[in-house]
């Protein structure tokens, strides 16, 4: 008589979303909402610091402004998407991964842009460098939060629950000769 055990794991994922667009001001009170607002403000202040400088036409200023404005528009659009639950309506798009990669890239770009601005002797550039370093920290923290959410299998908005069941079965066989 021989016994053997057979195991099977069944995983069931349930995603619950509301498929209509609506305004939800509660998002700006969450940590990701606050980070997005802080990033938009830092992008805008850094951009203004470079623009009021006499040397704004310099390539370092142009690079800083390019990074600041692309960050401002992407972050601002994502803020609007979250406020109106566009991310929830289109939950199949990997919003968290897109944001994670963007935030990681902008952390590096702001490190470079702020360092280049800090190396300039213009006071406006040095002020912009300060706001650039602050934006670098904010984008880095946001990238870290997005990484944790992606690793946990979360979605941008809505809820996702994962249920795992393990089944075990013992089978006995009788052999006769």
DAGIKA-V682718 format. One line per field, one symbol per residue. ss: DSSP state (H for helix, E for strand, L for the rest). phi: phi as a letter, one per 20 degrees, with the letter a starting at -180 (. if undefined). psi: psi as a letter, one per 40 degrees, with the letter a starting at -180 (. if undefined). Layout:
ss: ???
phi: ???
psi: ???
This chain:
ss: LEEEEEEEEEEEEEEELLLLLLLLHHHHHLHHHHHHHHHHHHHHHHHHHHHLLLLLLLHHHHHHHHHHHHHHHHHHHHHHHHHLLHHHHLLLLLHHHHHHHHHHHHHHHHHHHHHHHHLLLLHHHHHHHHHHHHHHHHHHHHHHHHHHHHHLLLLLLLEEEEEEEEEEEEEEELLLL
phi: .cdbdddbdddcdcddcdecebecffffeegfffffffffffgfffffgffeffeffffffffgffffffffffffffffgffdlffffdffffgffgfffffffffffffffffffffeeffffffffgfffffffffffffffffffffemfdfbnccddddcddccdddcdddd
psi: hhhihhihhhhhhhhhihfihihgeddeeidddddddddddddddddddddeidfdeidddddddddddddddddddddddddefddddfedhgddddddddddddddddddddddddeiehdddddddddddddddddddddddddddddefiidiaihihhhhhhihhhhihhi.
